[in-house]
Amino acid sequence: MQTLLTPDVRPGRLSASEYATRFADATPRLTQAQAVLEAERCLYCYDAPCATACPTSIDVPSFIKRIADGNLRGSAATIFDTNPLGGRLE
Ligand code: SF4
């Protein structure tokens, strides 16, 4: 039995049709090649204003670098280090 102390934040809770209905207005995901291309645009700024502005202090340049390197699990882990709202790694 699930308790309120362990909220259900795991991914994949909805069926494909439920996702399609509920997120019909969402921008399509990037392909991995598109994500790498976008990640390679990052300048890895020394003072990283993106990280300074982030309310959860995510190390943005680090997770972008991991995307550019094709390390998507490492990128997600970097985000989850400071922000657990993205769900759980399976
Ligand atoms: S994402 Fe952050 S580190 Fe990368 S270029 Fe933009 S401000 Fe700089």
Boltz pocket constraint, residues with backbone or C-beta under 6 A from the ligand:
constraints:
  - pocket:
      binder: B
      contacts: [[A, 41], [A, 42], [A, 43], [A, 44], [A, 45], [A, 48], [A, 49], [A, 50], [A, 51], [A, 60], [A, 61], [A, 64]]
      max_distance: 6.0
